[in-house]
């Protein structure tokens, strides 16, 4: 009941519309508004097709109460005429007089019942539909932005033959793509909510599992007894940690994705619930970034201190030292030998730096936790549903402006 009252209040508030002439368009800070193209809403499906119209017409049927003590005369089928007037003119008798003045029959008197009236009320849009439409459009835009990362994840899953995880990702995509056609279908939402909950639970377990595995791997030093390591050792360590980070990244992605879909399927837009969902996702994301940074710094340190890097660095230093020494010798210093040695040393330095850079480039694909689109969209839903909102529209867009 409280939820329905809140929705009704939103509807009433939205009926208080101010119309801005086109010449004032530039005076309204539309660039600060959430812009929703009408064509994008229409493309979501038939459930949202009514939103692009400037207003929606709500038809309500009302039946007035009956009138005690009042009756109406119902003529028998086929009988045509009028009630016979009383001689004193105070009313009518229970007789029907035909057109020829002859008695044609008797009416049946029935109590007067209430009348049915149809009232049409015009409001801009249904607020729940608008919130869901904006959420769907926003997440589809943001998912497009991370399509490259998503493809990398899928490619990784194919290589590792992770059929279950691929299946989970496909389920979430299917729910997102078809929710817009079924958002008012309770059976669909209930069934899909169960699936999404299972995926969310599995993803959260994977987050904990892979974090612990990665921590163990980075705590295990390369060749701890020999105190030396080669480039091949660094590459092996990198691939080992990188594979685990990719699994960790995927688990976090699935957790954020399923968390967003869960609140949409439940249609629970309570501010405290939405804030709690965001805090949990961001907490896991922060842990991921911290661990990624620790792994990156360790691998980079190994790459810079491998035997191969030391040799290149040593040769670079020797050449630079020799070049400086030659430059101090009379006569010889006039030749190009000193400059050549110094330049060779500089080139070896660059080769050493580039080798480290190339090694770390492979690692950077794991940098993002990939959760920001879902966090941003949950926050958008929270603002739309739980904060005062100004609604503007023109021929092409709806503009949603939050009061500051």
C-alpha positions as CSV (number, residue, x, y, z in Angstrom):
1,X,0.0,0.0,0.0
2,X,2.8,2.4,0.9
3,X,4.6,1.6,-2.4
4,X,1.4,2.3,-4.4
5,X,0.9,5.6,-2.5
6,X,4.5,6.6,-3.3
7,X,3.9,5.8,-7.0
8,X,0.7,7.9,-6.9
9,X,2.6,10.8,-5.4
10,X,5.1,10.6,-8.2
11,X,2.3,10.6,-10.8
12,X,0.7,13.6,-9.2
13,X,4.0,15.4,-9.1
14,X,4.7,14.6,-12.7
15,X,1.3,16.1,-13.6
16,X,2.6,19.5,-12.5
17,X,4.2,20.3,-15.8
18,X,5.8,23.5,-16.9
19,X,6.0,24.1,-20.6
20,X,9.1,25.9,-21.9
21,X,8.9,27.6,-25.3
22,X,11.5,26.5,-27.8
23,X,13.2,29.9,-27.6
24,X,14.1,29.1,-23.9
25,X,15.7,25.8,-24.7
26,X,19.2,27.3,-24.4
27,X,18.4,28.8,-21.0
28,X,17.7,25.3,-19.6
29,X,20.9,23.5,-18.8
30,X,20.0,20.4,-20.9
31,X,23.7,19.3,-21.0
32,X,23.4,18.6,-17.3
33,X,20.2,16.5,-17.8
34,X,20.0,12.8,-18.5
35,X,19.0,12.7,-22.2
36,X,16.7,9.9,-23.4
37,X,16.0,9.8,-27.1
38,X,12.3,9.0,-27.8
39,X,13.3,6.6,-30.6
40,X,15.5,4.7,-28.2
41,X,12.6,4.2,-25.8
42,X,10.3,3.1,-28.7
43,X,13.0,0.6,-29.8
44,X,12.8,-1.2,-26.4
45,X,9.6,-2.9,-27.3
46,X,5.8,-2.6,-27.2
47,X,5.8,-2.3,-23.4
48,X,7.5,1.1,-23.7
49,X,5.9,2.3,-27.0
50,X,3.5,4.7,-25.2
51,X,6.3,6.7,-23.5
52,X,7.4,8.6,-26.7
53,X,3.9,10.2,-26.8
54,X,4.0,13.5,-24.9
55,X,1.2,12.4,-22.6
56,X,-0.5,9.2,-21.7
57,X,-4.3,9.0,-21.3
58,X,-5.5,7.1,-18.3
59,X,-9.2,6.0,-18.6
60,X,-11.1,5.3,-15.4
61,X,-14.6,4.0,-15.1
62,X,-16.7,5.2,-12.1
63,X,-20.1,4.0,-11.1
64,X,-22.2,6.5,-9.1
65,X,-24.2,5.2,-6.1
66,X,-27.9,4.2,-6.5
67,X,-30.9,6.5,-5.6
68,X,-33.0,4.9,-2.8
69,X,-36.8,5.2,-3.4
70,X,-36.5,5.9,-7.1
71,X,-37.7,3.4,-9.8
72,X,-37.7,3.4,-13.5
73,X,-40.5,2.0,-15.8
74,X,-39.3,-0.7,-18.2
75,X,-41.7,-1.4,-21.1
76,X,-42.2,-5.0,-22.2
77,X,-40.2,-5.9,-25.4
78,X,-42.1,-4.8,-28.5
79,X,-44.5,-2.4,-26.7
80,X,-44.4,1.2,-27.9
81,X,-46.3,4.0,-26.2
82,X,-46.4,6.2,-23.1
83,X,-47.4,5.9,-19.5
84,X,-51.0,7.0,-18.8
85,X,-51.2,10.3,-16.8
86,X,-53.2,10.4,-13.6
87,X,-56.4,12.5,-13.9
88,X,-55.2,14.9,-11.2
89,X,-52.0,15.4,-13.1
90,X,-49.7,14.4,-10.1
91,X,-48.0,11.5,-11.8
92,X,-48.4,8.4,-14.0
93,X,-50.4,5.2,-13.7
94,X,-49.0,1.8,-14.2
95,X,-50.5,1.5,-17.7
96,X,-49.1,2.0,-21.2
97,X,-51.2,3.8,-23.8
98,X,-50.4,3.0,-27.4
99,X,-50.4,5.6,-30.3
100,X,-54.0,4.8,-31.1
101,X,-55.1,5.7,-27.5
102,X,-55.7,2.0,-26.7
103,X,-54.3,0.1,-23.7
104,X,-51.0,-1.5,-24.8
105,X,-49.7,-3.2,-21.6
106,X,-48.1,-2.6,-18.2
107,X,-44.6,-1.5,-17.4
108,X,-42.2,-3.2,-14.9
109,X,-40.8,-0.8,-12.3
110,X,-37.2,-1.5,-11.2
111,X,-35.0,0.4,-8.6
112,X,-32.8,3.0,-10.1
113,X,-29.1,1.9,-10.0
114,X,-25.9,4.0,-10.2
115,X,-24.7,5.4,-13.5
116,X,-21.4,4.4,-15.1
117,X,-19.2,7.3,-16.1
118,X,-15.9,7.2,-17.9
119,X,-13.3,9.8,-16.9
120,X,-10.1,10.4,-18.8
121,X,-7.0,11.7,-17.1
122,X,-3.9,12.8,-18.9
123,X,-0.5,12.3,-17.2
124,X,3.0,12.5,-18.8
125,X,4.3,8.9,-18.2
126,X,4.1,6.1,-15.8
127,X,7.1,6.7,-13.4
128,X,8.0,3.0,-13.0
129,X,8.0,2.5,-16.8
130,X,10.2,5.6,-17.2
131,X,12.7,4.5,-14.6
132,X,13.0,1.0,-16.1
133,X,13.3,2.4,-19.7
134,X,16.1,4.9,-18.7
135,X,17.9,2.1,-16.8
136,X,17.8,-0.2,-19.8
137,X,18.9,2.4,-22.3
138,X,21.8,3.5,-20.0
139,X,23.1,0.0,-19.4
140,X,22.9,-0.8,-23.1
141,X,25.0,2.3,-23.8
142,X,27.5,1.4,-21.1
143,X,27.8,-2.2,-22.2
144,X,28.6,-1.0,-25.7
145,X,31.5,1.0,-24.2
146,X,33.0,-2.2,-22.7
147,X,32.3,-4.5,-25.6
148,X,36.0,-5.0,-26.2
149,X,36.6,-6.1,-22.7
150,X,33.6,-8.4,-22.8
151,X,35.0,-10.0,-26.0
152,X,38.3,-10.5,-24.3
153,X,36.6,-12.3,-21.5
154,X,34.6,-14.5,-23.9
155,X,37.8,-15.3,-25.8
156,X,39.5,-16.2,-22.6
157,X,36.7,-18.5,-21.6
158,X,36.8,-20.2,-25.0
159,X,40.6,-20.8,-24.7
160,X,40.2,-22.2,-21.2
161,X,37.1,-24.3,-22.1
162,X,35.0,-22.6,-19.4
163,X,31.7,-23.6,-20.8
164,X,29.7,-23.0,-17.5
165,X,31.0,-19.5,-17.2
166,X,30.3,-18.8,-20.8
167,X,26.8,-20.1,-20.2
168,X,26.3,-17.9,-17.2
169,X,27.4,-14.8,-19.2
170,X,25.0,-15.8,-22.0
171,X,22.1,-16.1,-19.5
172,X,22.7,-12.6,-18.1
173,X,22.9,-11.2,-21.6
174,X,19.7,-13.0,-22.6
175,X,17.9,-11.6,-19.5
176,X,19.1,-8.1,-20.3
177,X,18.0,-8.3,-23.9
178,X,14.6,-9.8,-23.2
179,X,13.7,-8.1,-19.9
180,X,12.4,-5.1,-21.9
181,X,9.7,-7.4,-23.4
182,X,8.8,-9.0,-20.1
183,X,9.3,-6.5,-17.4
184,X,5.6,-6.6,-16.5
185,X,5.4,-10.5,-16.7
186,X,5.6,-11.7,-13.1
187,X,6.2,-15.4,-14.1
188,X,9.2,-14.4,-16.3
189,X,10.7,-12.2,-13.6
190,X,10.3,-14.9,-11.0
191,X,12.0,-17.6,-13.1
192,X,14.8,-15.4,-14.3
193,X,15.4,-14.0,-10.8
194,X,16.2,-17.6,-9.6
195,X,18.7,-18.0,-12.4
196,X,20.3,-14.6,-11.8
197,X,20.6,-15.3,-8.0
198,X,22.4,-18.6,-8.7
199,X,24.9,-16.9,-11.0
200,X,25.4,-14.1,-8.4
201,X,26.1,-16.7,-5.6
202,X,28.5,-18.6,-7.8
203,X,30.3,-15.4,-8.8
204,X,30.7,-14.3,-5.2
205,X,32.2,-17.6,-4.3
206,X,34.6,-17.3,-7.2
207,X,35.7,-13.8,-6.1
208,X,36.8,-15.2,-2.7
209,X,38.3,-18.3,-4.2
210,X,40.5,-16.6,-6.9
211,X,41.6,-13.8,-4.6
212,X,43.0,-16.3,-2.1
213,X,44.7,-18.2,-4.9
214,X,46.4,-15.1,-6.3
215,X,47.6,-13.9,-2.9
216,X,49.3,-17.3,-2.5
217,X,50.9,-17.1,-5.9
218,X,52.4,-13.6,-5.4
219,X,53.6,-14.6,-1.9
220,X,55.6,-17.4,-3.6
221,X,58.9,-16.0,-4.8
222,X,60.6,-17.0,-8.1
223,X,63.5,-19.4,-7.4
224,X,63.7,-18.4,-3.7
225,X,66.8,-20.7,-3.1
226,X,68.9,-19.4,-6.1
227,X,68.1,-15.7,-5.7
228,X,68.3,-15.3,-9.4
229,X,65.7,-15.5,-12.2
230,X,65.6,-15.4,-16.0
231,X,63.2,-13.7,-18.4
232,X,61.5,-17.1,-18.9
233,X,60.8,-17.3,-15.2
234,X,59.2,-13.9,-15.2
235,X,57.1,-14.8,-18.2
236,X,55.9,-18.0,-16.5
237,X,55.0,-16.0,-13.3
238,X,53.2,-13.4,-15.4
239,X,51.1,-15.9,-17.3
240,X,50.3,-17.8,-14.1
241,X,49.1,-14.7,-12.2
242,X,47.5,-13.1,-15.3
243,X,45.3,-16.2,-15.8
244,X,44.1,-16.1,-12.2
245,X,43.4,-12.4,-12.4
246,X,41.3,-12.9,-15.6
247,X,39.2,-15.4,-13.7
248,X,38.9,-13.0,-10.8
249,X,38.0,-10.2,-13.2
250,X,35.3,-12.3,-14.8
251,X,33.8,-13.3,-11.4
252,X,33.6,-9.7,-10.4
253,X,32.0,-8.8,-13.8
254,X,29.4,-11.5,-13.4
255,X,28.7,-10.5,-9.8
256,X,28.1,-6.8,-10.8
257,X,26.0,-7.8,-13.8
258,X,23.8,-10.2,-11.9
259,X,23.4,-7.7,-9.0
260,X,22.1,-5.1,-11.4
261,X,19.7,-7.5,-13.1
262,X,18.5,-8.8,-9.7
263,X,17.3,-5.4,-8.6
264,X,15.6,-4.8,-11.9
265,X,13.8,-8.2,-11.7
266,X,12.8,-7.5,-8.1
267,X,11.9,-3.9,-8.9
268,X,13.1,-3.0,-5.5
269,X,14.2,0.6,-5.8
270,X,14.5,1.4,-2.2
271,X,17.4,3.8,-1.7
272,X,19.0,1.8,1.2
273,X,18.8,-1.4,-0.9
274,X,20.4,0.2,-3.9
275,X,23.1,1.9,-1.8
276,X,23.9,-1.5,-0.2
277,X,24.2,-3.2,-3.7
278,X,26.6,-0.4,-4.9
279,X,28.7,-0.6,-1.7
280,X,29.2,-4.3,-2.1
281,X,30.2,-4.1,-5.7
282,X,32.6,-1.2,-5.1
283,X,34.1,-3.0,-2.1
284,X,34.9,-6.1,-4.2
285,X,36.2,-3.8,-7.0
286,X,38.5,-1.9,-4.6
287,X,39.9,-5.2,-3.4
288,X,40.5,-6.3,-7.0
289,X,42.4,-3.1,-7.9
290,X,44.5,-3.3,-4.8
291,X,45.5,-6.9,-5.6
292,X,46.1,-6.0,-9.3
293,X,48.5,-3.2,-8.3
294,X,50.4,-5.5,-6.0
295,X,50.7,-8.1,-8.7
296,X,51.7,-5.5,-11.3
297,X,54.5,-4.1,-9.1
298,X,55.8,-7.5,-8.3
299,X,56.0,-8.7,-11.9
300,X,57.5,-5.4,-13.0
301,X,60.1,-5.8,-10.3
302,X,60.9,-9.3,-11.5
303,X,61.2,-8.1,-15.1
304,X,63.6,-5.3,-14.2
305,X,65.8,-7.6,-12.1
306,X,66.1,-10.7,-14.2
307,X,69.5,-11.9,-15.3
308,X,68.8,-10.8,-18.9
309,X,67.9,-7.3,-17.7
310,X,70.9,-7.1,-15.5
311,X,73.2,-8.1,-18.4
312,X,71.6,-5.5,-20.7
313,X,71.8,-2.8,-18.0
314,X,75.4,-3.8,-17.2
315,X,76.4,-3.6,-20.9
316,X,74.7,-0.2,-21.1
317,X,76.6,1.1,-18.1
318,X,79.9,-0.3,-19.4
319,X,79.5,1.4,-22.7
320,X,78.5,4.7,-21.1
321,X,81.5,4.5,-18.7
322,X,83.9,3.6,-21.6
323,X,82.6,6.4,-23.7
324,X,83.1,8.9,-20.8
325,X,86.6,7.5,-20.3
326,X,87.6,7.8,-23.9
327,X,86.3,11.3,-24.0
328,X,88.9,12.2,-21.4
329,X,91.9,10.8,-23.4
330,X,93.7,13.5,-25.5
331,X,93.6,12.9,-29.3
332,X,91.3,9.9,-29.0
333,X,88.6,12.2,-27.6
334,X,88.6,14.0,-31.0
335,X,87.3,10.8,-32.7
336,X,83.7,9.5,-32.7
337,X,84.6,6.5,-30.5
338,X,83.4,8.1,-27.3
339,X,80.1,9.3,-28.8
340,X,79.5,5.8,-30.3
341,X,80.0,4.0,-27.1
342,X,77.8,6.4,-25.2
343,X,75.0,6.2,-27.8
344,X,75.3,2.4,-27.8
345,X,74.9,2.5,-24.0
346,X,71.8,4.6,-24.4
347,X,70.3,2.2,-27.0
348,X,70.9,-0.7,-24.7
349,X,69.1,1.2,-21.9
350,X,66.1,1.7,-24.2
351,X,66.1,-2.0,-25.2
352,X,66.1,-2.9,-21.5
353,X,63.2,-0.5,-20.8
354,X,61.2,-1.6,-23.8
355,X,61.6,-5.3,-22.8
356,X,60.1,-4.5,-19.4
357,X,57.4,-2.4,-21.0
358,X,56.5,-5.2,-23.5
359,X,56.3,-7.6,-20.6
360,X,53.9,-5.4,-18.6
361,X,51.7,-4.6,-21.6
362,X,50.4,-8.1,-21.5
363,X,49.4,-7.6,-17.9
364,X,47.4,-4.4,-18.3
365,X,44.3,-6.0,-19.9
366,X,43.5,-7.1,-16.3
367,X,43.6,-3.5,-15.0
368,X,39.9,-2.7,-15.1
369,X,37.4,-4.5,-12.8
370,X,34.7,-3.8,-15.5
371,X,32.0,-3.0,-12.9
372,X,31.6,0.8,-13.4
373,X,28.8,0.5,-16.0
374,X,26.6,-1.4,-13.5
375,X,27.5,0.8,-10.5
376,X,26.7,3.9,-12.5
377,X,23.4,2.5,-13.7
378,X,22.3,1.4,-10.2
379,X,23.1,5.0,-9.0
380,X,21.1,6.4,-11.9
381,X,18.0,4.3,-10.9
382,X,18.5,5.4,-7.3
383,X,18.5,9.1,-8.3
384,X,15.5,8.7,-10.7
385,X,13.3,6.9,-8.2
386,X,14.3,8.4,-4.9
387,X,15.1,12.1,-5.6
388,X,13.0,15.0,-6.9
389,X,13.0,15.0,-10.6
390,X,12.2,17.6,-13.3
391,X,10.9,16.2,-16.6
392,X,11.3,18.1,-19.8
393,X,10.7,17.0,-23.4
394,X,10.9,18.2,-27.0
395,X,10.2,16.5,-30.3
396,X,13.2,14.2,-30.0
397,X,14.2,13.6,-26.4
398,X,13.0,13.4,-22.8
399,X,15.3,15.3,-20.4
400,X,15.5,14.2,-16.8
401,X,16.9,16.8,-14.4
402,X,17.6,16.1,-10.8
403,X,17.0,19.0,-8.3
404,X,20.2,20.0,-6.6
